[in-house]
Amino acid sequence: LVTVAYSDEILRSVADRMVSLNLGVLPVVERKNKEHLEGLITQFDLLLSRQKLLEEEHQAERVLTLRGISARRSQEIVTAANQGTPSSSEHELPPLDPLQPD
């Protein structure tokens, strides 16, 4: 009996199977044609996939943070205008630092 991964299977299932069976590599086959080898998946492939996911999450967090800063600064301008204070062109706002948290 050979343990395999299927080409339509989610990586989490493949990773769980590899860990539970202490395997570093699995052949990848189609469900309908288990005789046809699609390729191999290794622990390194799983790590690369995880790294890509972490990078995408980091980028999404950064975009949300920048949008939050932009929205906060827009609100400061509206508040200043409603209070009769000088407009944003006349009133100096603090410099925007995208790396600083709100």
Buried (B, 14 or more C-beta within 10 A) or exposed (E): EEEBBBEEBEBEEBBEBBEEEEBEEBBBBBEEEEEEEBEEBEBEBBEEBEEEEEEEEEEEEEEEBEEEBEEEBEEBBEEBEEEEEEEBEEEEEEEEEEEEEE
